[in-house]
């Protein structure tokens, strides 16, 4: 079985195969998608599963989940029975999007760090992010983070099936958060890119494997009042 192992180029909510059979580290521009291309491919991927309804098991899974061969890595994602063509979409990275503290708040802090929900989670545990996760340590949950580059903030992939809801977050294609980094000396064979789901179509946005963080976001630097 071929174990998918992600590289560090970019960040986002959709992973795509660089090469499932012959891993490469060179992510050329010819392999990268535009955000609009990513959206269309993600939409096609999700709707192909959603359209099957109760017959979703009839689709041959492109990937499978099992114990990782990487030591102490927990679960991992493997290529299914059929090889995955280089450059093709593998699946979605499900999770809760926690945006970066806005510029005006950072400016008001005058060089001091703004206390946001992620800082609170580091100090007091992950219940600061989600009350249902008060027994979860910061280190455990943050190991499922992607630090976003284009949209800024964090895609929190910890327990997405419980926290995101919707069919996409629990489908066979919501596997990005389980793809591990390879051990030293092993080249990654998948990477990821950011894209944004359509905000203008409720039906399409309902297919997303992500949602926006709800609740406390940060403390206003001037008043120290909470901002949701």
C-alpha positions as CSV (number, residue, x, y, z in Angstrom):
1,X,0.0,0.0,0.0
2,X,1.2,3.5,-0.7
3,X,1.0,5.8,2.3
4,X,0.1,9.5,1.5
5,X,2.5,11.9,3.2
6,X,2.1,15.7,2.9
7,X,4.6,18.3,2.2
8,X,4.9,21.9,3.5
9,X,4.2,23.9,0.3
10,X,1.1,26.0,0.9
11,X,-1.8,25.3,3.2
12,X,-5.5,25.0,2.8
13,X,-8.5,22.8,2.7
14,X,-7.9,20.5,-0.3
15,X,-5.1,18.0,-0.8
16,X,-4.2,16.8,-4.2
17,X,-1.9,14.0,-5.3
18,X,1.6,15.0,-6.6
19,X,2.4,11.3,-7.3
20,X,1.0,8.3,-5.5
21,X,3.5,5.9,-7.0
22,X,6.7,7.9,-7.4
23,X,6.8,10.6,-4.8
24,X,8.3,14.0,-5.8
25,X,9.1,17.1,-3.8
26,X,9.3,19.4,-6.8
27,X,5.8,21.0,-6.9
28,X,6.0,22.8,-10.3
29,X,3.6,25.6,-11.3
30,X,2.1,23.3,-14.0
31,X,0.7,21.1,-11.2
32,X,-0.9,23.9,-9.1
33,X,-4.5,24.9,-9.6
34,X,-6.0,28.3,-9.5
35,X,-8.6,28.9,-6.7
36,X,-11.4,28.7,-9.2
37,X,-10.2,25.4,-10.6
38,X,-9.9,24.0,-7.1
39,X,-13.4,25.1,-6.3
40,X,-14.8,23.4,-9.4
41,X,-12.9,20.2,-8.7
42,X,-13.9,20.1,-5.1
43,X,-17.5,20.7,-6.0
44,X,-17.4,17.9,-8.5
45,X,-15.7,15.6,-6.0
46,X,-18.2,16.3,-3.3
47,X,-21.3,16.2,-5.4
48,X,-20.3,12.8,-7.0
49,X,-20.4,11.3,-3.5
50,X,-23.5,13.2,-2.4
51,X,-25.4,12.1,-5.5
52,X,-25.0,8.5,-4.5
53,X,-26.9,8.9,-1.3
54,X,-27.4,5.5,0.3
55,X,-25.5,3.9,-2.5
56,X,-22.2,5.8,-1.7
57,X,-20.6,2.4,-1.0
58,X,-20.8,1.6,-4.7
59,X,-18.1,4.2,-5.4
60,X,-14.7,2.6,-5.2
61,X,-12.8,4.7,-2.6
62,X,-9.7,6.4,-4.0
63,X,-8.1,6.3,-0.6
64,X,-8.5,4.4,2.7
65,X,-7.7,5.0,6.3
66,X,-5.7,2.6,8.5
67,X,-2.9,2.7,11.1
68,X,0.0,4.6,9.8
69,X,3.4,3.0,9.2
70,X,5.0,6.2,10.5
71,X,5.9,5.6,14.1
72,X,3.6,7.3,16.7
73,X,1.6,8.9,13.9
74,X,-1.8,7.3,14.6
75,X,-4.0,6.9,11.6
76,X,-2.8,7.4,8.0
77,X,-4.3,7.6,4.5
78,X,-3.4,5.1,1.8
79,X,-4.0,4.9,-1.9
80,X,-6.9,2.6,-2.7
81,X,-6.9,-0.3,-5.2
82,X,-6.3,1.9,-8.2
83,X,-3.3,4.2,-8.6
84,X,-4.0,7.9,-8.3
85,X,-2.8,9.9,-11.3
86,X,-0.2,12.6,-10.5
87,X,-1.8,16.0,-10.1
88,X,-5.3,14.7,-9.4
89,X,-7.4,15.7,-6.4
90,X,-7.2,13.4,-3.4
91,X,-9.7,14.9,-1.0
92,X,-10.7,17.7,1.3
93,X,-9.1,19.0,4.5
94,X,-12.1,19.2,6.9
95,X,-12.0,21.5,9.8
96,X,-12.9,24.8,11.6
97,X,-11.5,27.9,10.1
98,X,-10.1,30.3,12.8
99,X,-9.2,33.6,11.1
100,X,-6.2,35.7,11.9
101,X,-6.9,38.6,14.3
102,X,-7.9,41.6,12.0
103,X,-5.3,44.3,11.2
104,X,-7.0,47.1,13.0
105,X,-6.9,45.1,16.3
106,X,-3.3,44.3,15.8
107,X,-2.6,48.0,15.1
108,X,-4.4,49.0,18.3
109,X,-2.2,46.7,20.3
110,X,0.8,48.8,19.4
111,X,3.2,46.0,19.1
112,X,1.9,43.9,21.9
113,X,0.4,40.5,21.1
114,X,-3.4,40.4,20.8
115,X,-5.0,37.8,23.1
116,X,-7.0,35.6,20.8
117,X,-8.7,32.3,21.3
118,X,-5.7,30.3,20.1
119,X,-3.5,32.1,22.7
120,X,-6.1,31.3,25.4
121,X,-6.1,27.6,24.3
122,X,-2.4,27.4,24.7
123,X,-2.7,28.8,28.3
124,X,-5.9,27.2,29.5
125,X,-6.6,24.2,27.3
126,X,-8.7,23.6,24.2
127,X,-12.0,24.3,25.9
128,X,-11.3,28.0,25.0
129,X,-11.8,27.1,21.3
130,X,-14.7,24.7,21.8
131,X,-16.4,24.0,25.1
132,X,-16.8,20.3,24.1
133,X,-13.1,19.9,24.0
134,X,-12.2,21.2,27.5
135,X,-10.5,17.9,28.3
136,X,-8.2,18.1,25.2
137,X,-4.7,19.5,25.5
138,X,-3.5,22.3,23.3
139,X,-0.7,20.0,21.9
140,X,-3.1,17.3,20.9
141,X,-5.5,19.5,19.1
142,X,-2.9,21.8,17.5
143,X,-1.2,18.9,15.8
144,X,-4.2,19.0,13.4
145,X,-3.7,22.6,12.4
146,X,-2.8,24.0,9.0
147,X,-1.4,27.5,9.1
148,X,-3.0,29.2,6.1
149,X,-0.9,31.5,3.9
150,X,-3.3,33.1,1.5
151,X,-6.4,33.5,3.7
152,X,-4.5,33.8,7.0
153,X,-5.4,32.0,10.2
154,X,-5.7,28.4,11.1
155,X,-7.7,25.5,9.6
156,X,-8.3,23.4,12.7
157,X,-8.7,19.8,11.6
158,X,-9.2,18.3,15.1
159,X,-12.4,16.0,15.2
160,X,-14.0,17.6,12.2
161,X,-16.9,15.1,12.0
162,X,-18.1,16.2,15.4
163,X,-17.4,19.9,15.0
164,X,-18.2,20.8,11.4
165,X,-21.3,18.8,10.6
166,X,-22.7,18.2,7.1
167,X,-22.1,15.2,4.9
168,X,-18.8,16.5,3.4
169,X,-17.0,16.5,6.7
170,X,-17.7,12.8,7.3
171,X,-17.4,11.5,3.8
172,X,-14.7,9.3,2.4
173,X,-13.0,12.3,0.8
174,X,-12.6,14.3,4.1
175,X,-9.2,12.8,4.8
176,X,-6.7,15.7,4.6
177,X,-6.3,16.0,8.3
178,X,-5.2,12.4,8.6
179,X,-2.3,12.7,6.0
180,X,0.9,12.9,8.0
181,X,4.2,14.5,7.3
182,X,6.8,11.9,6.3
183,X,9.7,11.0,8.6
184,X,13.2,12.5,7.9
185,X,14.6,11.5,4.6
186,X,11.3,10.6,2.9
187,X,9.8,12.8,0.2
188,X,6.1,13.8,0.5
189,X,3.8,12.7,-2.2
190,X,0.9,15.1,-1.7
191,X,0.6,18.9,-1.1
192,X,-2.3,21.2,-0.5
193,X,-3.7,24.5,-1.8
194,X,-6.2,27.0,-0.5
195,X,-9.5,27.9,-2.2
196,X,-12.8,29.4,-1.0
197,X,-16.2,27.9,-1.3
198,X,-18.8,29.9,-3.1
199,X,-20.6,32.4,-0.7
200,X,-23.3,33.1,-3.2
201,X,-24.8,29.6,-3.5
202,X,-26.3,28.2,-0.2
203,X,-26.6,24.7,-1.8
204,X,-22.9,24.6,-2.7
205,X,-21.6,26.2,0.5
206,X,-23.5,23.5,2.4
207,X,-21.3,21.0,0.7
208,X,-18.1,22.4,2.3
209,X,-16.1,20.3,4.7
210,X,-15.3,23.4,6.7
211,X,-17.0,26.0,8.8
212,X,-16.1,29.3,10.4
213,X,-15.2,29.4,14.1
214,X,-18.0,30.4,16.4
215,X,-17.7,32.1,19.8
216,X,-14.9,34.1,21.4
217,X,-12.4,35.2,18.8
218,X,-10.1,37.7,20.5
219,X,-10.0,40.4,23.2
220,X,-10.2,44.0,22.1
221,X,-6.8,45.5,22.9
222,X,-8.4,48.8,24.1
223,X,-11.4,47.7,26.1
224,X,-10.4,44.0,26.7
225,X,-14.0,43.1,25.8
226,X,-14.5,39.9,24.0
227,X,-15.0,39.9,20.2
228,X,-16.9,37.0,18.7
